Amino acid sequence: MNARRQISLPEELCASAERQFAARFEGIEAFLEFVLQELVRRDAWALDEAEQKVLEKRLRDLGYL
């Protein structure tokens, strides 16, 4: 993850996030990177769970479960 992108966000939103999370993160970029990584990870986990259910149903339909 070496390449970076620039995004534009409302100043008020950034300032509020910086005030609330300044102690835990080294700037708004670090905070947003953390939040986006968590969202992507959770979505991947949810997809894995959905795939698991599909596989279980197929195995049940085939009589293996």
Secondary structure, DSSP 4 states (H G I P E B T S, - for coil): ----------HHHHHHHHHHHTTTSSSHHHHHHHHHHHHHHHHHHHHHHHHHHHHHHHHHHTT--
